[in-house]
Amino acid sequence: MDDVDWVTGRFEEQRGHLRAVAYRMLGSVSEADDAVQEAWLRLSCADTGEVDNLDAWLTTVVARICLNMLRSRRSRREEPVDVHVPDPIISPEGGADPEQEAVLADSVGLALLVVLDTLAPAERLAFVLHDMFAVPFDEIGPMIDRSPAAARQLASRARRRVQGQAPAPDPDPVRQRAVVDAFLAAARDGDFEGLVAVLHPDVVLRSDGGTALARQTIVLTGARSVAAQATMFGGLSPFARPALINGAAGVVVTPHGRPVAVMGFTVTGGRVAAIDVIADPDRLRRLDLTVLDG
């Protein structure tokens, strides 16, 4: 095997890991793939003869590409001012395919990605690399032109925000599904008190309608406010198809076979703590929902 074949093989071995890093950094499947492709182009042009650890080198390259993409995104002010629900990874309840499993090796629900979107680019990089991929701060610091101690402070600040705004989901998928089913049944029946009972008192509902449905881009907090909203759309509950949304219990709402919403749920302590909805018709058309067929 020549050097080119060896490098190509090592890159392919790391592709799943690199996509996982990029997805957590960017919250976008397509942008994550772009970042990984850019890393491959840089690798193919680089002299790696003096690289001691190619896997770490690739992680650093992808992280820096993502950092630049985040900074460019902020400078162009691409994100909506109210709320942006990141791209979901949708899979059937039987489980994700191996490629998706690699991206979702650790729980990375939509609620967590929403909070990560509020972090400054350097904070996000420090938190994602250290807390999710165990990259040491002495390697993170140079990526963001900071000392290891400063990188540690950035990650700590990001961690406090994540812990305060993105509750950890219950680990039992069967229990998650039971809670989501109870929510949908109460919404279908217009059972306001039943909805309140299954919702955490501080539940957050985030809905991203995009530019086409700007009025559906909302943020609601509190069980009674979210329950009132849920009863208004209870008629859609019969069209909710169970799915895993970023590895957690969720639904794709498809009246007459046409998707109108993807809903991710964060179930904590046996109650719904967060609901993240994508209702943007443009983004829904781009999603691959064929994984739910069959």
Summary of the structure (lengths in Angstrom):
residues: 294
radius of gyration: 20.1
end to end distance: 41.3
largest distance: 67.5
contacts: 937
relative contact order: 0.13
helix: 58%
strand: 15%
